[in-house]
Amino acid sequence: MSQMRRFLSFRDFDWALLAMVALLCALSVFEIYSATLHTKYTGFHTKQMFWIAGGLAAMFLFAKIDYHRLLDWVPWAYGFCVVALVAVMVPGIGHKALGARRWIKLGPILFQPSEWVKVVLILVVARYFANLGARSLTGRDILKALALVGIPMLLVLKQPDLGTALTYTPILIAGLFLGGINLRQSLILITAAIVLVAGAWSSGKALKPYQKARLTSFINPDNDPRGTGYQIRQSLIAVGSGGIWGQGAEKGTQTQGDFLPIPHADFIFAAFSEEHGFAGAVLVLLLYFLILMRLIQNAQTAADLPGALIIMGVVAVLTFQIAVNVGMVIGFMPVTGIPLPLMSYGGSSVLFTFLALGVAMNVRMRRFVN
Amino acid sequence: MVFDKVTRGEKLSSVKLTAVQYGILLMMLALAAGLWRLQVLGADNFRVLAEQNRIRKVPILAGRGKLFDRENRLIVDNYPSISCFLVREQSRNVDADLPLIARGLHLDLDQLRTALHRYRTAPGYQPIPIKQDVTADEQAFIEAHRNELPELETIDEERRLYPRDGYAAHLIGYVGEVSEEMLNDPRYAAYEPGDVVGKAGVEETYDQLLRGRDGSRDVIVDSHGREVGYLRTQHAIPGQDLRLTIDNDLQRAAELAMGDRDGAIVAMDPRNGEILAMVSRPSFDPNAFAVRIGRSDWNKLLSDPSHPLMNKAIQAQLAPGSTFKILMSVAGLQEGLAQDLHVYCNGGANFYGHYYHCDAKHGAVDIHNAIPYSCDTFYYTLADKLGIDRIAAYATRFGYGQKTGIDLPGEQAGLMPSAQWVMKYYHRKWYAGETISVGIGQGAIEATPLQLARIIGGIASDGHMVRPHVTFPDELPADFRHALQDTYPGSGNAYIPINPEDWITITDGMAQVTEPGAFHTAGSAHLDGIDLAGKTGTAQVMSHEALDRSNKGRSTFPNAWFVGVTPRRNPELVVAVLWQNGEFSYYPARIGAKVVAAYVEKQRRLAHNLQPTKAPAPVEVGAVWSVPNAKGGKDTGETAHIRAGHFFVNPGADSRPALARDARGQAAGPAHPGPAQMGMALRELPWRKP
C-alpha cells in the first residue's frame, strides 16, 4: 500500500502547474536582478532564489502531509495564530518597523504572523464550509463565518496592515459563495459591508490619514504628483513608456533611474512592464491565468468538498492579489502594499504562495484516494 | 460548532466553478485592457514623461564680453564662480526645506521666500538662482545634502569683475538679475527670469553684444537628481569683447584729480566725439551688484541724498553759469552786436528796474576781455540787446536743451528756456528781466557736463559739433550701430559755421582765461607750455534772498564749472568739470588743468616715441657720466669729473633713454647734467672701480 501510495503521489504531482510556477519565478529573479542592479538592493535576486528554494521545499513537505490531517490540526493552528497576532501588539514581543507592529522576533528571524494566517484561514474556512455540507446557509452560519475571518482580520488591521487584512476577505467571499450563500443573503451582506466601510471611512478612526490619502490618490495621481500620487504617477510612466516591446532588460529608465518606488517588490510588475513591454506583461498575465485555471480544474477533480474548498481558497487569494497588485500598477487600484505572488521579492510572500500551492498540490495528489 | 469533524463526500457545484473561471477571465481581460491603454495607446505620451523625468537641461552660461580701454587694456574682467540654483520639480516639498537651505547657504529666509515667489508661475523644472559666489563651505553643504535637498543645483559661471574704488563705475554700469518689470518690456522679450542683464552704463547699452548666448547640456539623472550621464551638449557662445574709447591713463588722471569731490568730469575728443574719460562723484562699487546686493545695501544706495548711482556727467542738469557766455559770445558776434559793444563795469548794472550784480568792478570791458574777465555786466548788456529769442535760437542750434545722443542710458536733455517754453509750460509771457539772467547762464537754463563739453568743444572746433560715444562704431555690427542711433537720439553730428574772425576772438578769449592776469578767472590753472583755453562758471544754487536766510552751509555754495580745450583752436581734447557746491570756479579749472596736462604729456611722450618699457620693475644699468663741480648744478665752466657706476632705473617713471645714451657717449661737456639732476629714479650702488 505504501509502495502504491508513493507511486501515485509522484505521478499525480501537478508538474504542469509547477512548470508554470517555475517560469514565473525565473522571470521574477531576472527582473529583481535588473531592478536592483544600481541600487543598495543589489543581490536581492540571489536572496529571492533562496526563498524560492525554501518555498519549493516547504511545498513538497506540505504536499506530503494528507490535507485531511491538516484540516484536523487547523483549529489548533487557528488558535495559535490569534494568540500570535495578539502577541505582536505587546511591545516586548512585537517588533516595530516602518511604523507598524507586524513582526515577532524569534532569535535572528523576524516572523510576520499575518502572512501565515492566510494559509490557516484558507484551511479553517474550507473546513467550516465543508462541515456545513451543501445545504443552504442560515444567518447564524454566515455570522459564524464572518467571526472566523473577522477576528484575525481586525487584529491585523490594528497593526496596521491594511493590505494583508484585505487579502483575508477573498477567502471569506470564496467560502460563502461556494458554501451556498443565496442571493438575498449576499445582498444583505454586501449592503452591510458598504455601510460598514463607509462608516469606518467617515468616522476617521479606523484608517489613518496617510492610509486614506494612499487609497484615494490613484483616482487622480496628478493632483499631487510630489506627494501621495508620486508612486502611482511614476508607475504609470514606467508601464506606459514600456510600449509594446519594452525598453529591454536593465534599460528601463524609470526602473534604473530609481524613479519607480520599490521596483523589486510591490512595483515589480511596473518594472517588468517597462523593460518588457505589453508583450511581456501579457505573457505574465497569461501565465497567471493558466495557473489559476489549472488550480480550478484541480478543484473540480478534488476527491471531496474540503479539498475543493481548499484549492478555491488558494485561487481566491491569488486572484485577489494579482488583481489588486496589477490593478495598482496600472492605476486601477489604490496603493495597498499587496505583493504580486511569485513575482515580488520577499520571503513571507514567496513562502506563503508556495505553501498555498503545496496544499493545493496535496489535494490534487489525493484525488483518487478514498 | 465551528470546528466540527470534517465531513467528506459532497462536491462543489461545477456551475459556480465555471462562474469563477469566467470571472477570472474577465479580470485578466480588464487588466490586459489597462495595459493596452497605457502601453500601446499611451506609449508616446508616457515616453515623453519618462524623458522629462530623467533628462534635465542644465544651462551652460555664456561668459560676458570683457571691456577694454582704447589701447586694449583690460577694464572689466570675468572670474569663475559657482552659483546655486533651486529646481522645485526635484523636491517633494520645497517650502519645508527652505529654512535648512537658508541656514546652509547663509541666506535670509524671507528674501529666499520672496525670490521663489517671483517664480511661482514659472514651470517647476526651471532653475531659480538663489545664491551667487557660493563659498567652499556652502558648496560642501550642498554636496552633503544631495539626498535631503535634491532641489539644489550648482553651476559654474563667469561673474563680472569690475575695477576697484568705483573707477569709471558710472560709465561701465553694472549687471544684475533681470527684473520682473523688464521682463514685461518687449525690449527684453528674449530674456528669461534669472538672466543676468546690464542695468546701467555700457553694460546696459551694449548688453546684446556683451551677453553672448547660453548653451545647455542634457544630463541624465536619477530620481535623487544625481547625474548619471550626459546626452547632448550645446556649447555657450561667449559675449563679444568691447573696446571702449576710454583712455585708462586719462581716466585715472581724471579720477585722481576729482578726488572725492561731488561732481563730474567728461573728457572728449571734439574731433570725433570719443569719450576719453568720464567720472561722476560720489561713486559706487559695481562689484556689489555683480553678486546679489542685499536689500538694505540697495536701499541705502537708492536713498542716498548724494545719488551715487546717478551718472552726473550725463544726468546732472544744472545751470551752466558763466560757461554759457561762450555761446553768448558766438551769438553776439555772429549777430554783429558784440564786436562794437563797450561796457563800463562798475560792479553791476540796472535793467528793467532791478540791479544785477557783477563779481567785480572790471572797468572798461569789450568782447576781447569779457571772456577772461567773465564780466557779467557785459553779458547782461549783450543779452538785453540780443533778446531771448535769438539767444534761445543759437543755444538750441548748438545743442542746449537737447540730448547729445551719447550711447549711454539715461542721458538728460537739460533745458533752454524761451518765450515759447514759458508760454507752453507756465502759460505766461516772458519777462525781459529773465533774459538778463539767462545771459550769464542763470535762471531756468540747465545743462549737463557732457552737453557743455560737446558745445564748447564744438565752438572751439569752428562749429563742428560731434555726437559723443564710448565705443568705436566701426567695431560694432552694422545693424547694432544703426539700432543704437535710433535708441539714443540726440543733436549728434552737426556743422554750424562760425565766422573765422569771431572764432579767433572767442578762442583767444578762452585762452586768456587761464593766463595769469588781473580779473582772469582761472589764472591759477595756467599750464606752462600747454595751450589750455577754457571758460569757468559759477552758478548759484539759490537766489541771493534765499541765501541770506539759509545757514550758508556747504550745500548753499554755488556750483563751480570749468570747460577747457587744448589747443585753443581745433582742439584735440575738451574737458568739462563740474564741482557741485565748489564755490570758486578756479577750483574745477585746476582739476581740468590736471586732466589736460595728463593728456598733453602723454601725447608728447607718444609723439617722441618715448613709451615706457614694459617691465615695471627697476632695471639695473651701468652708466658713465660727468658731474659738475658746482653745488646746485650750476655750471662753473670747469672740467667735470667723469664717474661710472651701476644704477637701478625705474623705467615706468620719468626715464629718458636718450639721456642714458648721451651719458654713455661721454662726450658730453660739463654743462650736461647727470642722471640725478634729470630726475631719474636711481640709486647709486657701492662704488666699483672701472
HADDOCK unambig.tbl for C-alpha pairs under 7 A between the chains (distance, minus, plus):
assign (segid A and resid 75 and name CA) (segid B and resid 3 and name CA) 6.74 0.50 0.50
assign (segid A and resid 127 and name CA) (segid B and resid 6 and name CA) 6.26 0.50 0.50
assign (segid A and resid 128 and name CA) (segid B and resid 2 and name CA) 6.21 0.50 0.50
assign (segid A and resid 128 and name CA) (segid B and resid 3 and name CA) 6.68 0.50 0.50
assign (segid A and resid 130 and name CA) (segid B and resid 6 and name CA) 6.87 0.50 0.50
assign (segid A and resid 130 and name CA) (segid B and resid 7 and name CA) 6.40 0.50 0.50
assign (segid A and resid 131 and name CA) (segid B and resid 4 and name CA) 6.45 0.50 0.50
assign (segid A and resid 131 and name CA) (segid B and resid 6 and name CA) 5.66 0.50 0.50
assign (segid A and resid 131 and name CA) (segid B and resid 7 and name CA) 5.35 0.50 0.50
assign (segid A and resid 133 and name CA) (segid B and resid 10 and name CA) 6.76 0.50 0.50
assign (segid A and resid 134 and name CA) (segid B and resid 10 and name CA) 6.79 0.50 0.50
assign (segid A and resid 178 and name CA) (segid B and resid 16 and name CA) 6.88 0.50 0.50
assign (segid A and resid 226 and name CA) (segid B and resid 92 and name CA) 4.83 0.50 0.50
assign (segid A and resid 227 and name CA) (segid B and resid 92 and name CA) 6.46 0.50 0.50
assign (segid A and resid 237 and name CA) (segid B and resid 46 and name CA) 5.14 0.50 0.50
assign (segid A and resid 237 and name CA) (segid B and resid 49 and name CA) 6.59 0.50 0.50
assign (segid A and resid 237 and name CA) (segid B and resid 50 and name CA) 6.06 0.50 0.50
assign (segid A and resid 239 and name CA) (segid B and resid 38 and name CA) 6.65 0.50 0.50
assign (segid A and resid 239 and name CA) (segid B and resid 39 and name CA) 6.34 0.50 0.50
assign (segid A and resid 240 and name CA) (segid B and resid 38 and name CA) 4.56 0.50 0.50
assign (segid A and resid 240 and name CA) (segid B and resid 39 and name CA) 4.35 0.50 0.50
assign (segid A and resid 240 and name CA) (segid B and resid 42 and name CA) 6.08 0.50 0.50
assign (segid A and resid 240 and name CA) (segid B and resid 43 and name CA) 4.90 0.50 0.50
assign (segid A and resid 240 and name CA) (segid B and resid 46 and name CA) 5.15 0.50 0.50
assign (segid A and resid 241 and name CA) (segid B and resid 39 and name CA) 6.59 0.50 0.50
assign (segid A and resid 241 and name CA) (segid B and resid 43 and name CA) 5.14 0.50 0.50
assign (segid A and resid 241 and name CA) (segid B and resid 46 and name CA) 4.88 0.50 0.50
assign (segid A and resid 241 and name CA) (segid B and resid 47 and name CA) 4.42 0.50 0.50
assign (segid A and resid 241 and name CA) (segid B and resid 50 and name CA) 6.67 0.50 0.50
assign (segid A and resid 242 and name CA) (segid B and resid 39 and name CA) 6.09 0.50 0.50
assign (segid A and resid 242 and name CA) (segid B and resid 43 and name CA) 6.92 0.50 0.50
assign (segid A and resid 243 and name CA) (segid B and resid 39 and name CA) 4.34 0.50 0.50
assign (segid A and resid 243 and name CA) (segid B and resid 40 and name CA) 5.60 0.50 0.50
assign (segid A and resid 243 and name CA) (segid B and resid 43 and name CA) 4.99 0.50 0.50
assign (segid A and resid 244 and name CA) (segid B and resid 39 and name CA) 6.05 0.50 0.50
assign (segid A and resid 244 and name CA) (segid B and resid 40 and name CA) 5.91 0.50 0.50
assign (segid A and resid 254 and name CA) (segid B and resid 50 and name CA) 6.70 0.50 0.50
assign (segid A and resid 257 and name CA) (segid B and resid 221 and name CA) 6.98 0.50 0.50
assign (segid A and resid 257 and name CA) (segid B and resid 222 and name CA) 4.16 0.50 0.50
assign (segid A and resid 257 and name CA) (segid B and resid 223 and name CA) 5.94 0.50 0.50
assign (segid A and resid 258 and name CA) (segid B and resid 222 and name CA) 5.91 0.50 0.50
assign (segid A and resid 258 and name CA) (segid B and resid 223 and name CA) 5.44 0.50 0.50
assign (segid A and resid 259 and name CA) (segid B and resid 222 and name CA) 6.78 0.50 0.50
assign (segid A and resid 259 and name CA) (segid B and resid 223 and name CA) 4.87 0.50 0.50
assign (segid A and resid 277 and name CA) (segid B and resid 39 and name CA) 6.94 0.50 0.50
assign (segid A and resid 278 and name CA) (segid B and resid 35 and name CA) 6.54 0.50 0.50
assign (segid A and resid 278 and name CA) (segid B and resid 36 and name CA) 6.90 0.50 0.50
assign (segid A and resid 278 and name CA) (segid B and resid 39 and name CA) 5.93 0.50 0.50
assign (segid A and resid 282 and name CA) (segid B and resid 32 and name CA) 6.45 0.50 0.50
assign (segid A and resid 285 and name CA) (segid B and resid 28 and name CA) 6.81 0.50 0.50
assign (segid A and resid 293 and name CA) (segid B and resid 21 and name CA) 6.76 0.50 0.50
assign (segid A and resid 304 and name CA) (segid B and resid 8 and name CA) 5.67 0.50 0.50
assign (segid A and resid 304 and name CA) (segid B and resid 9 and name CA) 5.28 0.50 0.50
assign (segid A and resid 304 and name CA) (segid B and resid 10 and name CA) 6.05 0.50 0.50
assign (segid A and resid 304 and name CA) (segid B and resid 11 and name CA) 5.83 0.50 0.50
assign (segid A and resid 305 and name CA) (segid B and resid 8 and name CA) 6.33 0.50 0.50
assign (segid A and resid 305 and name CA) (segid B and resid 9 and name CA) 6.44 0.50 0.50
assign (segid A and resid 305 and name CA) (segid B and resid 10 and name CA) 5.24 0.50 0.50
assign (segid A and resid 305 and name CA) (segid B and resid 11 and name CA) 4.86 0.50 0.50
assign (segid A and resid 305 and name CA) (segid B and resid 12 and name CA) 6.11 0.50 0.50
assign (segid A and resid 308 and name CA) (segid B and resid 12 and name CA) 6.80 0.50 0.50
assign (segid A and resid 327 and name CA) (segid B and resid 31 and name CA) 6.68 0.50 0.50
assign (segid A and resid 330 and name CA) (segid B and resid 34 and name CA) 6.45 0.50 0.50
assign (segid A and resid 330 and name CA) (segid B and resid 35 and name CA) 6.78 0.50 0.50
